[in-house]
Amino acid sequence: MTENEFKVIFGIIVASYDSFKADKYKMAIWYAELKDIPYKVLESCVRTWVSTNKWAPTIADLRETALKMSMEEDDWGKGWE
């Protein structure tokens, strides 16, 4: 994910939660910790999070959500149910 793509995702969080205070330092840390997740995956995680949670996510929340989403996609056994 590029830094510009991440700025869009970070902006969604900032706009969705008044209590989520952002600055350049915080954004840099979040980008460093989340940049390995593909943009579309992280965007989906954030959009799901903001539509279902009252509180802003943490880095760990988003990583956990991304992992769960990727495990759901990779569960080929579901096709046989």
Secondary structure as UniProt FT lines:
FT   HELIX           3..16
FT   TURN            18..19
FT   HELIX           24..34
FT   TURN            35..36
FT   HELIX           39..52
FT   HELIX           59..73
FT   HELIX           76..80
//
